[in-house]
Amino acid sequence: MDLVGVIMAGGAGTRFWPLSTAERPKQFLRLVDEESLLQKSFLRLDGLIDRERILVLTNEAFVPLVREQLPQVPAHNVVGEPLRRDTAAAVCLAATLARKRFGDSVIATVTADHLIEPVDEFRKSLVSAARGAAASGALYTFGIRPTSPAIAYGYLETGERLDLDPDVRHFRVASFREKPDLQLARKYLASGNYFWNSGMFVWSTQAILRELEANLPRHVQRLTAAVESFGTASWPQALVAGLDPLESISIDFAVMEKARDVRCVASSFSWTDLGGWLALLPFLDEDPDGNACRGRVRTLDARGNLIYCDDPSETVVVVGVEGLVAVRSGDRTLIVPRNRLEEIKSVVAKLQS
């Protein structure tokens, strides 16, 4: 099957400050090993999809970083969006570009900042979803089996199970549910009928553009006109003109919650969106006192801390403290109690302003 891969790499989160910055957000970081999250995302597709058919959509400012980290991807396949218009515009842009360059295809739209293992299980699910999307014209998403009553994720309510693949479970999606409170999340988990919404999709160009035309016709009109200039000197200006009048709206709100035939494949792989420093705990070395560490760290009478040193030549010493997150990166240092990590965002906003 001639798939097209689209890696969405435009995020600009601050949850991993000071390692993550506005100039180098999470997808470009090597958080758990020597490959960045973006590089891991590419490697999950590489070999399954021809490199000429892998597109990377990112913020215009991040194009040099993407090309630096993914020299295997043709330079003209890295598309920098000059204006932020949320995921519906990015999906529409990717679909119109794929149609122009590759004709009618099946598109796998994946994230650049999640950790997914093992790769073989992810690929098996992707191929099964692609076959289902090609045969049915349905919009597919990946459902992640919940392991806890998480309130940070949206949920998918599953309906009928479809007997399409003996190795991968397919379901109709009965409804999309927004991030719940803890009580409701516990009910979702107990029912067994809900998955976390991964934000990854598989669909044919015809199917997604049909739904976009029904729900966001201006998006399709403006971006179809813009991509006619792709590869020419007028492309940057055409893309600005195409994006400028569009509303900012997510693909979930604009299309997925309204589409006629939405399905999901149930993941057989582990998935984490690495939403902040504590999400790294399973991937760091832990000492007998429960200190999770990366880098050259020395502790004395310290318990339950997360200590992360970006530069392996530096030494961090922690004495007599408990329940802290301490991070060293360049000329920036973060020290915060574990239960106040959410407040990083407001501090970083002040620093940036």
Buried (B, 14 or more C-beta within 10 A) or exposed (E): EEBBBBBBBBBBBBBBBBBBBBEBBBBBBBBBEEBBBBBBBBEBBBEBBBBEBBBBBBBBBBBEBBBEBBEEBBEEBBBBBBBEBBBBBBBBBBBBBBBBBBEEBBBBBBBBBBBBEEBEBBBBBBBBBBBBBBEBBBBBBBBBBBEEBBEEBBBBBBBEEBEBBEEBBBBBBBEBBEEBEEEBBBEBBEEEEBBBBBBBBBBBBBBBBBBBBEBBEEBBEBBBEBBBBBEEEEBEEBBBBBBEEBEEBBBBBBBBBEBEBBBBBBBBBBBBBBBBBBBBEEBBEEBEEBBBBBBEBEBEEBBEBBBBBBEEEEEBEBEEBBEBBBBBBEEEEBEBEBEEBEEBEEEBEEEEE
